[in-house]
Amino acid sequence: MAEDIIVKDSNGTQLHDGDSVTLIKDLKVKGTSETLKRGTLVKGIRLTDNPGEIECNTKQVKGLVLKTEFLKKA
């Protein structure tokens, strides 16, 4: 992955691998009946090559890709 990609959350705070983020909106997970609730803490995120997305795991769903516009740094 290129190191010059800067990933920012909904507030413009820069995110790094391993950061924890909080959801700012209820999100329905495609392909499942799960809904991730607003305020859910997601730990240990992984940055992708796309500055608008991060990869993470939650208790309910593994291998999840979330858009950074729905996150804020915890």
PQR file of N, CA, C, O and H, with PARSE charges and radii, in Angstrom:
ATOM      1  N   MET A   1       0.845  -1.192   0.000 -0.4000 1.5000
ATOM      2  CA  MET A   1       0.000   0.000   0.000 -0.0000 2.0000
ATOM      3  C   MET A   1       0.878   1.238   0.000  0.5500 1.7000
ATOM      4  O   MET A   1       1.906   1.277   0.676 -0.5500 1.4000
ATOM      5  N   ALA A   2       0.480   2.232  -0.744 -0.4000 1.5000
ATOM      6  CA  ALA A   2       1.237   3.474  -0.810 -0.0000 2.0000
ATOM      7  C   ALA A   2       1.084   4.244   0.498  0.5500 1.7000
ATOM      8  O   ALA A   2      -0.017   4.362   1.036 -0.5500 1.4000
ATOM      9  H   ALA A   2      -0.355   2.200  -1.293  0.4000 1.0000
ATOM     10  N   GLU A   3       2.187   4.759   0.995 -0.4000 1.5000
ATOM     11  CA  GLU A   3       2.153   5.468   2.275 -0.0000 2.0000
ATOM     12  C   GLU A   3       1.628   6.895   2.144  0.5500 1.7000
ATOM     13  O   GLU A   3       1.350   7.539   3.156 -0.5500 1.4000
ATOM     14  H   GLU A   3       3.082   4.663   0.558  0.4000 1.0000
ATOM     15  N   ASP A   4       1.485   7.409   0.903 -0.4000 1.5000
ATOM     16  CA  ASP A   4       1.043   8.785   0.729 -0.0000 2.0000
ATOM     17  C   ASP A   4      -0.478   8.939   0.746  0.5500 1.7000
ATOM     18  O   ASP A   4      -0.982  10.053   0.601 -0.5500 1.4000
ATOM     19  H   ASP A   4       1.711   6.886   0.081  0.4000 1.0000
ATOM     20  N   ILE A   5      -1.218   7.841   0.919 -0.4000 1.5000
ATOM     21  CA  ILE A   5      -2.678   7.913   1.010 -0.0000 2.0000
ATOM     22  C   ILE A   5      -3.045   8.334   2.433  0.5500 1.7000
ATOM     23  O   ILE A   5      -2.641   7.691   3.402 -0.5500 1.4000
ATOM     24  H   ILE A   5      -0.809   6.936   1.036  0.4000 1.0000
ATOM     25  N   ILE A   6      -3.810   9.415   2.550 -0.4000 1.5000
ATOM     26  CA  ILE A   6      -4.244   9.893   3.863 -0.0000 2.0000
ATOM     27  C   ILE A   6      -5.719   9.562   4.014  0.5500 1.7000
ATOM     28  O   ILE A   6      -6.548   9.978   3.204 -0.5500 1.4000
ATOM     29  H   ILE A   6      -4.138   9.937   1.763  0.4000 1.0000
ATOM     30  N   VAL A   7      -6.038   8.805   5.063 -0.4000 1.5000
ATOM     31  CA  VAL A   7      -7.415   8.390   5.331 -0.0000 2.0000
ATOM     32  C   VAL A   7      -7.940   9.236   6.482  0.5500 1.7000
ATOM     33  O   VAL A   7      -7.315   9.324   7.539 -0.5500 1.4000
ATOM     34  H   VAL A   7      -5.365   8.467   5.721  0.4000 1.0000
ATOM     35  N   LYS A   8      -9.107   9.861   6.263 -0.4000 1.5000
ATOM     36  CA  LYS A   8      -9.686  10.728   7.291 -0.0000 2.0000
ATOM     37  C   LYS A   8     -11.096  10.269   7.632  0.5500 1.7000
ATOM     38  O   LYS A   8     -11.809   9.726   6.789 -0.5500 1.4000
ATOM     39  H   LYS A   8      -9.615   9.789   5.404  0.4000 1.0000
ATOM     40  N   ASP A   9     -11.491  10.498   8.898 -0.4000 1.5000
ATOM     41  CA  ASP A   9     -12.840  10.150   9.332 -0.0000 2.0000
ATOM     42  C   ASP A   9     -13.809  11.278   8.956  0.5500 1.7000
ATOM     43  O   ASP A   9     -13.432  12.212   8.248 -0.5500 1.4000
ATOM     44  H   ASP A   9     -10.911  10.939   9.584  0.4000 1.0000
ATOM     45  N   SER A  10     -15.038  11.189   9.426 -0.4000 1.5000
ATOM     46  CA  SER A  10     -16.067  12.170   9.062 -0.0000 2.0000
ATOM     47  C   SER A  10     -15.744  13.570   9.571  0.5500 1.7000
ATOM     48  O   SER A  10     -16.239  14.554   9.021 -0.5500 1.4000
ATOM     49  H   SER A  10     -15.343  10.431  10.001  0.4000 1.0000
ATOM     50  N   ASN A  11     -14.916  13.673  10.618 -0.4000 1.5000
ATOM     51  CA  ASN A  11     -14.550  14.975  11.182 -0.0000 2.0000
ATOM     52  C   ASN A  11     -13.236  15.509  10.614  0.5500 1.7000
ATOM     53  O   ASN A  11     -12.805  16.601  10.982 -0.5500 1.4000
ATOM     54  H   ASN A  11     -14.514  12.874  11.064  0.4000 1.0000
ATOM     55  N   GLY A  12     -12.597  14.752   9.724 -0.4000 1.5000
ATOM     56  CA  GLY A  12     -11.339  15.196   9.140 -0.0000 2.0000
ATOM     57  C   GLY A  12     -10.110  14.779   9.931  0.5500 1.7000
ATOM     58  O   GLY A  12      -9.002  15.224   9.629 -0.5500 1.4000
ATOM     59  H   GLY A  12     -12.947  13.864   9.425  0.4000 1.0000
ATOM     60  N   THR A  13     -10.286  13.927  10.945 -0.4000 1.5000
ATOM     61  CA  THR A  13      -9.163  13.427  11.732 -0.0000 2.0000
ATOM     62  C   THR A  13      -8.498  12.289  10.976  0.5500 1.7000
ATOM     63  O   THR A  13      -9.176  11.405  10.453 -0.5500 1.4000
ATOM     64  H   THR A  13     -11.186  13.566  11.191  0.4000 1.0000
ATOM     65  N   GLN A  14      -7.169  12.310  10.919 -0.4000 1.5000
ATOM     66  CA  GLN A  14      -6.448  11.273  10.178 -0.0000 2.0000
ATOM     67  C   GLN A  14      -6.513   9.942  10.923  0.5500 1.7000
ATOM     68  O   GLN A  14      -6.365   9.892  12.144 -0.5500 1.4000
ATOM     69  H   GLN A  14      -6.618  13.029  11.344  0.4000 1.0000
ATOM     70  N   LEU A  15      -6.738   8.860  10.165 -0.4000 1.5000
ATOM     71  CA  LEU A  15      -6.811   7.515  10.732 -0.0000 2.0000
ATOM     72  C   LEU A  15      -5.559   6.733  10.357  0.5500 1.7000
ATOM     73  O   LEU A  15      -4.975   6.942   9.294 -0.5500 1.4000
ATOM     74  H   LEU A  15      -6.858   8.900   9.173  0.4000 1.0000
ATOM     75  N   HIS A  16      -5.154   5.819  11.256 -0.4000 1.5000
ATOM     76  CA  HIS A  16      -3.989   4.965  11.046 -0.0000 2.0000
ATOM     77  C   HIS A  16      -4.372   3.517  11.306  0.5500 1.7000
ATOM     78  O   HIS A  16      -5.376   3.251  11.967 -0.5500 1.4000
ATOM     79  H   HIS A  16      -5.629   5.650  12.119  0.4000 1.0000
ATOM     80  N   ASP A  17      -3.569   2.562  10.785 -0.4000 1.5000
ATOM     81  CA  ASP A  17      -3.791   1.138  11.077 -0.0000 2.0000
ATOM     82  C   ASP A  17      -3.827   0.930  12.586  0.5500 1.7000
ATOM     83  O   ASP A  17      -3.002   1.480  13.315 -0.5500 1.4000
ATOM     84  H   ASP A  17      -2.753   2.778  10.248  0.4000 1.0000
ATOM     85  N   GLY A  18      -4.790   0.131  13.052 -0.4000 1.5000
ATOM     86  CA  GLY A  18      -4.882  -0.201  14.467 -0.0000 2.0000
ATOM     87  C   GLY A  18      -5.699   0.766  15.295  0.5500 1.7000
ATOM     88  O   GLY A  18      -5.922   0.509  16.479 -0.5500 1.4000
ATOM     89  H   GLY A  18      -5.461  -0.316  12.460  0.4000 1.0000
ATOM     90  N   ASP A  19      -6.156   1.869  14.721 -0.4000 1.5000
ATOM     91  CA  ASP A  19      -6.983   2.833  15.454 -0.0000 2.0000
ATOM     92  C   ASP A  19      -8.337   2.218  15.797  0.5500 1.7000
ATOM     93  O   ASP A  19      -8.753   1.219  15.211 -0.5500 1.4000
ATOM     94  H   ASP A  19      -5.975   2.078  13.760  0.4000 1.0000
ATOM     95  N   SER A  20      -9.006   2.838  16.757 -0.4000 1.5000
ATOM     96  CA  SER A  20     -10.382   2.490  17.083 -0.0000 2.0000
ATOM     97  C   SER A  20     -11.287   3.610  16.582  0.5500 1.7000
ATOM     98  O   SER A  20     -10.952   4.791  16.681 -0.5500 1.4000
ATOM     99  H   SER A  20      -8.668   3.649  17.233  0.4000 1.0000
ATOM    100  N   VAL A  21     -12.448   3.216  16.040 -0.4000 1.5000
ATOM    101  CA  VAL A  21     -13.395   4.199  15.530 -0.0000 2.0000
ATOM    102  C   VAL A  21     -14.793   3.894  16.075  0.5500 1.7000
ATOM    103  O   VAL A  21     -15.074   2.776  16.507 -0.5500 1.4000
ATOM    104  H   VAL A  21     -12.721   2.257  15.960  0.4000 1.0000
ATOM    105  N   THR A  22     -15.654   4.900  16.046 -0.4000 1.5000
ATOM    106  CA  THR A  22     -17.038   4.770  16.495 -0.0000 2.0000
ATOM    107  C   THR A  22     -17.956   5.093  15.325  0.5500 1.7000
ATOM    108  O   THR A  22     -17.700   6.029  14.568 -0.5500 1.4000
ATOM    109  H   THR A  22     -15.426   5.808  15.695  0.4000 1.0000
ATOM    110  N   LEU A  23     -19.026   4.317  15.179 -0.4000 1.5000
ATOM    111  CA  LEU A  23     -20.007   4.585  14.119 -0.0000 2.0000
ATOM    112  C   LEU A  23     -20.841   5.798  14.493  0.5500 1.7000
ATOM    113  O   LEU A  23     -21.223   5.959  15.652 -0.5500 1.4000
ATOM    114  H   LEU A  23     -19.234   3.556  15.794  0.4000 1.0000
ATOM    115  N   ILE A  24     -21.128   6.658  13.511 -0.4000 1.5000
ATOM    116  CA  ILE A  24     -21.951   7.839  13.777 -0.0000 2.0000
ATOM    117  C   ILE A  24     -23.355   7.679  13.204  0.5500 1.7000
ATOM    118  O   ILE A  24     -24.159   8.610  13.253 -0.5500 1.4000
ATOM    119  H   ILE A  24     -20.818   6.527  12.569  0.4000 1.0000
ATOM    120  N   LYS A  25     -23.649   6.490  12.657 -0.4000 1.5000
ATOM    121  CA  LYS A  25     -24.949   6.241  12.036 -0.0000 2.0000
ATOM    122  C   LYS A  25     -25.226   4.745  12.097  0.5500 1.7000
ATOM    123  O   LYS A  25     -24.294   3.946  12.003 -0.5500 1.4000
ATOM    124  H   LYS A  25     -22.996   5.734  12.617  0.4000 1.0000
ATOM    125  N   ASP A  26     -26.496   4.347  12.252 -0.4000 1.5000
ATOM    126  CA  ASP A  26     -26.854   2.929  12.147 -0.0000 2.0000
ATOM    127  C   ASP A  26     -26.590   2.466  10.725  0.5500 1.7000
ATOM    128  O   ASP A  26     -26.991   3.131   9.770 -0.5500 1.4000
ATOM    129  H   ASP A  26     -27.253   4.996  12.328  0.4000 1.0000
ATOM    130  N   LEU A  27     -25.916   1.326  10.578 -0.4000 1.5000
ATOM    131  CA  LEU A  27     -25.581   0.816   9.248 -0.0000 2.0000
ATOM    132  C   LEU A  27     -26.102  -0.597   9.087  0.5500 1.7000
ATOM    133  O   LEU A  27     -25.814  -1.465   9.911 -0.5500 1.4000
ATOM    134  H   LEU A  27     -25.590   0.787  11.355  0.4000 1.0000
ATOM    135  N   LYS A  28     -26.871  -0.838   8.029 -0.4000 1.5000
ATOM    136  CA  LYS A  28     -27.302  -2.191   7.687 -0.0000 2.0000
ATOM    137  C   LYS A  28     -26.155  -2.855   6.938  0.5500 1.7000
ATOM    138  O   LYS A  28     -25.542  -2.246   6.061 -0.5500 1.4000
ATOM    139  H   LYS A  28     -27.105  -0.133   7.359  0.4000 1.0000
ATOM    140  N   VAL A  29     -25.866  -4.113   7.290 -0.4000 1.5000
ATOM    141  CA  VAL A  29     -24.774  -4.843   6.651 -0.0000 2.0000
ATOM    142  C   VAL A  29     -25.350  -5.639   5.489  0.5500 1.7000
ATOM    143  O   VAL A  29     -26.213  -6.494   5.684 -0.5500 1.4000
ATOM    144  H   VAL A  29     -26.364  -4.607   8.002  0.4000 1.0000
ATOM    145  N   LYS A  30     -24.868  -5.354   4.273 -0.4000 1.5000
ATOM    146  CA  LYS A  30     -25.366  -6.053   3.084 -0.0000 2.0000
ATOM    147  C   LYS A  30     -25.094  -7.542   3.190  0.5500 1.7000
ATOM    148  O   LYS A  30     -24.027  -7.950   3.648 -0.5500 1.4000
ATOM    149  H   LYS A  30     -24.167  -4.658   4.115  0.4000 1.0000
ATOM    150  N   GLY A  31     -26.048  -8.352   2.771 -0.4000 1.5000
ATOM    151  CA  GLY A  31     -25.880  -9.795   2.758 -0.0000 2.0000
ATOM    152  C   GLY A  31     -26.169 -10.466   4.082  0.5500 1.7000
ATOM    153  O   GLY A  31     -26.082 -11.689   4.187 -0.5500 1.4000
ATOM    154  H   GLY A  31     -26.915  -8.020   2.399  0.4000 1.0000
ATOM    155  N   THR A  32     -26.513  -9.684   5.100 -0.4000 1.5000
ATOM    156  CA  THR A  32     -26.871 -10.257   6.403 -0.0000 2.0000
ATOM    157  C   THR A  32     -28.101  -9.528   6.926  0.5500 1.7000
ATOM    158  O   THR A  32     -28.565  -8.556   6.329 -0.5500 1.4000
ATOM    159  H   THR A  32     -26.583  -8.690   5.015  0.4000 1.0000
ATOM    160  N   SER A  33     -28.617 -10.009   8.038 -0.4000 1.5000
ATOM    161  CA  SER A  33     -29.748  -9.327   8.671 -0.0000 2.0000
ATOM    162  C   SER A  33     -29.257  -8.418   9.794  0.5500 1.7000
ATOM    163  O   SER A  33     -30.067  -7.894  10.559 -0.5500 1.4000
ATOM    164  H   SER A  33     -28.240 -10.799   8.522  0.4000 1.0000
ATOM    165  N   GLU A  34     -27.948  -8.223   9.905 -0.4000 1.5000
ATOM    166  CA  GLU A  34     -27.355  -7.421  10.982 -0.0000 2.0000
ATOM    167  C   GLU A  34     -27.473  -5.928  10.707  0.5500 1.7000
ATOM    168  O   GLU A  34     -27.419  -5.486   9.560 -0.5500 1.4000
ATOM    169  H   GLU A  34     -27.290  -8.648   9.284  0.4000 1.0000
ATOM    170  N   THR A  35     -27.635  -5.162  11.776 -0.4000 1.5000
ATOM    171  CA  THR A  35     -27.544  -3.716  11.730 -0.0000 2.0000
ATOM    172  C   THR A  35     -26.543  -3.299  12.795  0.5500 1.7000
ATOM    173  O   THR A  35     -26.709  -3.627  13.970 -0.5500 1.4000
ATOM    174  H   THR A  35     -27.679  -5.521  12.708  0.4000 1.0000
ATOM    175  N   LEU A  36     -25.517  -2.586  12.392 -0.4000 1.5000
ATOM    176  CA  LEU A  36     -24.544  -2.061  13.347 -0.0000 2.0000
ATOM    177  C   LEU A  36     -25.089  -0.749  13.875  0.5500 1.7000
ATOM    178  O   LEU A  36     -25.386   0.156  13.096 -0.5500 1.4000
ATOM    179  H   LEU A  36     -25.382  -2.320  11.438  0.4000 1.0000
ATOM    180  N   LYS A  37     -25.222  -0.635  15.177 -0.4000 1.5000
ATOM    181  CA  LYS A  37     -25.854   0.530  15.798 -0.0000 2.0000
ATOM    182  C   LYS A  37     -24.891   1.708  15.916  0.5500 1.7000
ATOM    183  O   LYS A  37     -23.677   1.538  16.030 -0.5500 1.4000
ATOM    184  H   LYS A  37     -24.980  -1.371  15.810  0.4000 1.0000
ATOM    185  N   ARG A  38     -25.473   2.908  15.886 -0.4000 1.5000
ATOM    186  CA  ARG A  38     -24.721   4.135  16.103 -0.0000 2.0000
ATOM    187  C   ARG A  38     -24.028   4.044  17.465  0.5500 1.7000
ATOM    188  O   ARG A  38     -24.633   3.598  18.440 -0.5500 1.4000
ATOM    189  H   ARG A  38     -26.460   3.046  15.794  0.4000 1.0000
ATOM    190  N   GLY A  39     -22.770   4.463  17.533 -0.4000 1.5000
ATOM    191  CA  GLY A  39     -22.028   4.414  18.791 -0.0000 2.0000
ATOM    192  C   GLY A  39     -21.236   3.137  18.983  0.5500 1.7000
ATOM    193  O   GLY A  39     -20.517   3.009  19.974 -0.5500 1.4000
ATOM    194  H   GLY A  39     -22.279   4.826  16.741  0.4000 1.0000
ATOM    195  N   THR A  40     -21.349   2.169  18.048 -0.4000 1.5000
ATOM    196  CA  THR A  40     -20.595   0.923  18.144 -0.0000 2.0000
ATOM    197  C   THR A  40     -19.105   1.217  17.996  0.5500 1.7000
ATOM    198  O   THR A  40     -18.694   1.899  17.058 -0.5500 1.4000
ATOM    199  H   THR A  40     -21.933   2.273  17.244  0.4000 1.0000
ATOM    200  N   LEU A  41     -18.299   0.702  18.924 -0.4000 1.5000
ATOM    201  CA  LEU A  41     -16.853   0.873  18.876 -0.0000 2.0000
ATOM    202  C   LEU A  41     -16.241  -0.250  18.049  0.5500 1.7000
ATOM    203  O   LEU A  41     -16.498  -1.427  18.300 -0.5500 1.4000
ATOM    204  H   LEU A  41     -18.633   0.148  19.686  0.4000 1.0000
ATOM    205  N   VAL A  42     -15.432   0.119  17.064 -0.4000 1.5000
ATOM    206  CA  VAL A  42     -14.735  -0.849  16.214 -0.0000 2.0000
ATOM    207  C   VAL A  42     -13.246  -0.665  16.461  0.5500 1.7000
ATOM    208  O   VAL A  42     -12.702   0.412  16.220 -0.5500 1.4000
ATOM    209  H   VAL A  42     -15.222   1.075  16.860  0.4000 1.0000
ATOM    210  N   LYS A  43     -12.586  -1.716  16.941 -0.4000 1.5000
ATOM    211  CA  LYS A  43     -11.162  -1.634  17.288 -0.0000 2.0000
ATOM    212  C   LYS A  43     -10.297  -2.277  16.216  0.5500 1.7000
ATOM    213  O   LYS A  43     -10.738  -3.179  15.503 -0.5500 1.4000
ATOM    214  H   LYS A  43     -13.028  -2.592  17.136  0.4000 1.0000
ATOM    215  N   GLY A  44      -9.067  -1.804  16.111 -0.4000 1.5000
ATOM    216  CA  GLY A  44      -8.078  -2.432  15.241 -0.0000 2.0000
ATOM    217  C   GLY A  44      -8.414  -2.365  13.765  0.5500 1.7000
ATOM    218  O   GLY A  44      -8.414  -3.388  13.081 -0.5500 1.4000
ATOM    219  H   GLY A  44      -8.709  -1.071  16.689  0.4000 1.0000
ATOM    220  N   ILE A  45      -8.701  -1.168  13.266 -0.4000 1.5000
ATOM    221  CA  ILE A  45      -9.034  -1.032  11.846 -0.0000 2.0000
ATOM    222  C   ILE A  45      -7.792  -1.237  10.978  0.5500 1.7000
ATOM    223  O   ILE A  45      -6.661  -1.095  11.443 -0.5500 1.4000
ATOM    224  H   ILE A  45      -8.701  -0.337  13.822  0.4000 1.0000
ATOM    225  N   ARG A  46      -8.026  -1.571   9.718 -0.4000 1.5000
ATOM    226  CA  ARG A  46      -6.946  -1.699   8.733 -0.0000 2.0000
ATOM    227  C   ARG A  46      -7.274  -0.781   7.564  0.5500 1.7000
ATOM    228  O   ARG A  46      -8.392  -0.791   7.050 -0.5500 1.4000
ATOM    229  H   ARG A  46      -8.945  -1.686   9.340  0.4000 1.0000
ATOM    230  N   LEU A  47      -6.300   0.007   7.151 -0.4000 1.5000
ATOM    231  CA  LEU A  47      -6.496   0.912   6.023 -0.0000 2.0000
ATOM    232  C   LEU A  47      -6.422   0.131   4.719  0.5500 1.7000
ATOM    233  O   LEU A  47      -5.727  -0.881   4.630 -0.5500 1.4000
ATOM    234  H   LEU A  47      -5.391   0.015   7.569  0.4000 1.0000
ATOM    235  N   THR A  48      -7.143   0.607   3.708 -0.4000 1.5000
ATOM    236  CA  THR A  48      -7.128  -0.014   2.385 -0.0000 2.0000
ATOM    237  C   THR A  48      -6.472   0.958   1.411  0.5500 1.7000
ATOM    238  O   THR A  48      -6.081   2.061   1.794 -0.5500 1.4000
ATOM    239  H   THR A  48      -7.707   1.430   3.781  0.4000 1.0000
ATOM    240  N   ASP A  49      -6.353   0.545   0.153 -0.4000 1.5000
ATOM    241  CA  ASP A  49      -5.805   1.435  -0.871 -0.0000 2.0000
ATOM    242  C   ASP A  49      -6.785   2.550  -1.227  0.5500 1.7000
ATOM    243  O   ASP A  49      -6.398   3.538  -1.852 -0.5500 1.4000
ATOM    244  H   ASP A  49      -6.671  -0.351  -0.158  0.4000 1.0000
ATOM    245  N   ASN A  50      -8.041   2.400  -0.836 -0.4000 1.5000
ATOM    246  CA  ASN A  50      -9.063   3.418  -1.087 -0.0000 2.0000
ATOM    247  C   ASN A  50      -9.151   4.326   0.142  0.5500 1.7000
ATOM    248  O   ASN A  50      -9.470   3.841   1.227 -0.5500 1.4000
ATOM    249  H   ASN A  50      -8.355   1.598  -0.328  0.4000 1.0000
ATOM    250  N   PRO A  51      -8.877   5.628   0.006 -0.5600 1.5000
ATOM    251  CA  PRO A  51      -8.914   6.521   1.176  0.2800 2.0000
ATOM    252  C   PRO A  51     -10.309   6.709   1.766  0.5500 1.7000
ATOM    253  O   PRO A  51     -10.435   7.270   2.855 -0.5500 1.4000
ATOM    254  N   GLY A  52     -11.365   6.256   1.080 -0.4000 1.5000
ATOM    255  CA  GLY A  52     -12.722   6.394   1.588 -0.0000 2.0000
ATOM    256  C   GLY A  52     -13.229   5.164   2.312  0.5500 1.7000
ATOM    257  O   GLY A  52     -14.388   5.133   2.727 -0.5500 1.4000
ATOM    258  H   GLY A  52     -11.263   5.801   0.196  0.4000 1.0000
ATOM    259  N   GLU A  53     -12.377   4.128   2.479 -0.4000 1.5000
ATOM    260  CA  GLU A  53     -12.821   2.879   3.107 -0.0000 2.0000
ATOM    261  C   GLU A  53     -11.771   2.332   4.067  0.5500 1.7000
ATOM    262  O   GLU A  53     -10.572   2.550   3.891 -0.5500 1.4000
ATOM    263  H   GLU A  53     -11.436   4.153   2.142  0.4000 1.0000
ATOM    264  N   ILE A  54     -12.252   1.608   5.099 -0.4000 1.5000
ATOM    265  CA  ILE A  54     -11.377   0.878   6.005 -0.0000 2.0000
ATOM    266  C   ILE A  54     -11.906  -0.548   6.130  0.5500 1.7000
ATOM    267  O   ILE A  54     -13.085  -0.804   5.881 -0.5500 1.4000
ATOM    268  H   ILE A  54     -13.225   1.431   5.242  0.4000 1.0000
ATOM    269  N   GLU A  55     -11.033  -1.468   6.514 -0.4000 1.5000
ATOM    270  CA  GLU A  55     -11.440  -2.843   6.793 -0.0000 2.0000
ATOM    271  C   GLU A  55     -11.437  -3.038   8.298  0.5500 1.7000
ATOM    272  O   GLU A  55     -10.613  -2.460   9.007 -0.5500 1.4000
ATOM    273  H   GLU A  55     -10.076  -1.260   6.716  0.4000 1.0000
ATOM    274  N   CYS A  56     -12.377  -3.870   8.788 -0.4000 1.5000
ATOM    275  CA  CYS A  56     -12.432  -4.125  10.222 -0.0000 2.0000
ATOM    276  C   CYS A  56     -13.227  -5.392  10.492  0.5500 1.7000
ATOM    277  O   CYS A  56     -13.837  -5.964   9.589 -0.5500 1.4000
ATOM    278  H   CYS A  56     -13.045  -4.340   8.212  0.4000 1.0000
ATOM    279  N   ASN A  57     -13.212  -5.818  11.740 -0.4000 1.5000
ATOM    280  CA  ASN A  57     -14.030  -6.926  12.217 -0.0000 2.0000
ATOM    281  C   ASN A  57     -14.859  -6.422  13.389  0.5500 1.7000
ATOM    282  O   ASN A  57     -14.375  -5.645  14.212 -0.5500 1.4000
ATOM    283  H   ASN A  57     -12.716  -5.353  12.474  0.4000 1.0000
ATOM    284  N   THR A  58     -16.114  -6.870  13.462 -0.4000 1.5000
ATOM    285  CA  THR A  58     -16.943  -6.592  14.635 -0.0000 2.0000
ATOM    286  C   THR A  58     -17.325  -7.934  15.249  0.5500 1.7000
ATOM    287  O   THR A  58     -17.019  -8.990  14.695 -0.5500 1.4000
ATOM    288  H   THR A  58     -16.506  -7.501  12.794  0.4000 1.0000
ATOM    289  N   LYS A  59     -17.984  -7.884  16.378 -0.4000 1.5000
ATOM    290  CA  LYS A  59     -18.428  -9.136  17.010 -0.0000 2.0000
ATOM    291  C   LYS A  59     -19.398  -9.886  16.112  0.5500 1.7000
ATOM    292  O   LYS A  59     -19.391 -11.117  16.079 -0.5500 1.4000
ATOM    293  H   LYS A  59     -18.232  -7.027  16.829  0.4000 1.0000
ATOM    294  N   GLN A  60     -20.242  -9.142  15.375 -0.4000 1.5000
ATOM    295  CA  GLN A  60     -21.258  -9.771  14.541 -0.0000 2.0000
ATOM    296  C   GLN A  60     -20.722 -10.176  13.170  0.5500 1.7000
ATOM    297  O   GLN A  60     -21.081 -11.236  12.657 -0.5500 1.4000
ATOM    298  H   GLN A  60     -20.248  -8.143  15.402  0.4000 1.0000
ATOM    299  N   VAL A  61     -19.867  -9.344  12.570 -0.4000 1.5000
ATOM    300  CA  VAL A  61     -19.455  -9.539  11.175 -0.0000 2.0000
ATOM    301  C   VAL A  61     -17.936  -9.463  11.057  0.5500 1.7000
ATOM    302  O   VAL A  61     -17.313  -8.531  11.567 -0.5500 1.4000
ATOM    303  H   VAL A  61     -19.575  -8.483  12.986  0.4000 1.0000
ATOM    304  N   LYS A  62     -17.351 -10.439  10.389 -0.4000 1.5000
ATOM    305  CA  LYS A  62     -15.905 -10.443  10.145 -0.0000 2.0000
ATOM    306  C   LYS A  62     -15.631  -9.995   8.715  0.5500 1.7000
ATOM    307  O   LYS A  62     -16.448 -10.231   7.825 -0.5500 1.4000
ATOM    308  H   LYS A  62     -17.858 -11.195   9.975  0.4000 1.0000
ATOM    309  N   GLY A  63     -14.485  -9.349   8.488 -0.4000 1.5000
ATOM    310  CA  GLY A  63     -14.098  -8.929   7.147 -0.0000 2.0000
ATOM    311  C   GLY A  63     -14.980  -7.839   6.581  0.5500 1.7000
ATOM    312  O   GLY A  63     -15.336  -7.871   5.404 -0.5500 1.4000
ATOM    313  H   GLY A  63     -13.822  -9.158   9.211  0.4000 1.0000
ATOM    314  N   LEU A  64     -15.332  -6.882   7.407 -0.4000 1.5000
ATOM    315  CA  LEU A  64     -16.251  -5.821   7.024 -0.0000 2.0000
ATOM    316  C   LEU A  64     -15.474  -4.654   6.418  0.5500 1.7000
ATOM    317  O   LEU A  64     -14.380  -4.330   6.880 -0.5500 1.4000
ATOM    318  H   LEU A  64     -15.042  -6.856   8.364  0.4000 1.0000
ATOM    319  N   VAL A  65     -16.032  -4.023   5.388 -0.4000 1.5000
ATOM    320  CA  VAL A  65     -15.459  -2.803   4.823 -0.0000 2.0000
ATOM    321  C   VAL A  65     -16.447  -1.673   5.100  0.5500 1.7000
ATOM    322  O   VAL A  65     -17.612  -1.742   4.708 -0.5500 1.4000
ATOM    323  H   VAL A  65     -16.921  -4.285   5.012  0.4000 1.0000
ATOM    324  N   LEU A  66     -15.966  -0.632   5.781 -0.4000 1.5000
ATOM    325  CA  LEU A  66     -16.824   0.505   6.128 -0.0000 2.0000
ATOM    326  C   LEU A  66     -16.334   1.766   5.439  0.5500 1.7000
ATOM    327  O   LEU A  66     -15.132   1.951   5.249 -0.5500 1.4000
ATOM    328  H   LEU A  66     -15.020  -0.575   6.100  0.4000 1.0000
ATOM    329  N   LYS A  67     -17.266   2.630   5.067 -0.4000 1.5000
ATOM    330  CA  LYS A  67     -16.913   3.924   4.491 -0.0000 2.0000
ATOM    331  C   LYS A  67     -16.550   4.873   5.630  0.5500 1.7000
ATOM    332  O   LYS A  67     -17.210   4.891   6.669 -0.5500 1.4000
ATOM    333  H   LYS A  67     -18.243   2.479   5.222  0.4000 1.0000
ATOM    334  N   THR A  68     -15.499   5.658   5.425 -0.4000 1.5000
ATOM    335  CA  THR A  68     -15.011   6.542   6.484 -0.0000 2.0000
ATOM    336  C   THR A  68     -15.987   7.681   6.788  0.5500 1.7000
ATOM    337  O   THR A  68     -15.884   8.296   7.850 -0.5500 1.4000
ATOM    338  H   THR A  68     -14.963   5.644   4.581  0.4000 1.0000
ATOM    339  N   GLU A  69     -16.919   7.977   5.898 -0.4000 1.5000
ATOM    340  CA  GLU A  69     -17.875   9.061   6.151 -0.0000 2.0000
ATOM    341  C   GLU A  69     -18.842   8.717   7.297  0.5500 1.7000
ATOM    342  O   GLU A  69     -19.521   9.605   7.812 -0.5500 1.4000
ATOM    343  H   GLU A  69     -17.002   7.478   5.036  0.4000 1.0000
ATOM    344  N   PHE A  70     -18.909   7.444   7.699 -0.4000 1.5000
ATOM    345  CA  PHE A  70     -19.789   7.029   8.785 -0.0000 2.0000
ATOM    346  C   PHE A  70     -19.035   6.751  10.075  0.5500 1.7000
ATOM    347  O   PHE A  70     -19.586   6.148  10.996 -0.5500 1.4000
ATOM    348  H   PHE A  70     -18.357   6.722   7.281  0.4000 1.0000
ATOM    349  N   LEU A  71     -17.767   7.186  10.154 -0.4000 1.5000
ATOM    350  CA  LEU A  71     -16.920   6.888  11.307 -0.0000 2.0000
ATOM    351  C   LEU A  71     -16.358   8.144  11.923  0.5500 1.7000
ATOM    352  O   LEU A  71     -16.196   9.162  11.250 -0.5500 1.4000
ATOM    353  H   LEU A  71     -17.319   7.676   9.406  0.4000 1.0000
ATOM    354  N   LYS A  72     -16.055   8.066  13.232 -0.4000 1.5000
ATOM    355  CA  LYS A  72     -15.236   9.093  13.863 -0.0000 2.0000
ATOM    356  C   LYS A  72     -14.216   8.378  14.736  0.5500 1.7000
ATOM    357  O   LYS A  72     -14.492   7.312  15.285 -0.5500 1.4000
ATOM    358  H   LYS A  72     -16.187   7.239  13.778  0.4000 1.0000
ATOM    359  N   LYS A  73     -13.040   8.972  14.858 -0.4000 1.5000
ATOM    360  CA  LYS A  73     -11.983   8.351  15.643 -0.0000 2.0000
ATOM    361  C   LYS A  73     -12.390   8.329  17.106  0.5500 1.7000
ATOM    362  O   LYS A  73     -12.901   9.319  17.630 -0.5500 1.4000
ATOM    363  H   LYS A  73     -12.816   9.838  14.412  0.4000 1.0000
ATOM    364  N   ALA A  74     -12.164   7.198  17.765 -0.4000 1.5000
ATOM    365  CA  ALA A  74     -12.563   7.048  19.173 -0.0000 2.0000
ATOM    366  C   ALA A  74     -11.505   7.638  20.095  0.5500 1.7000
ATOM    367  O   ALA A  74     -11.663   7.606  21.315 -0.5500 1.4000
ATOM    368  H   ALA A  74     -11.749   6.394  17.340  0.4000 1.0000
TER
END
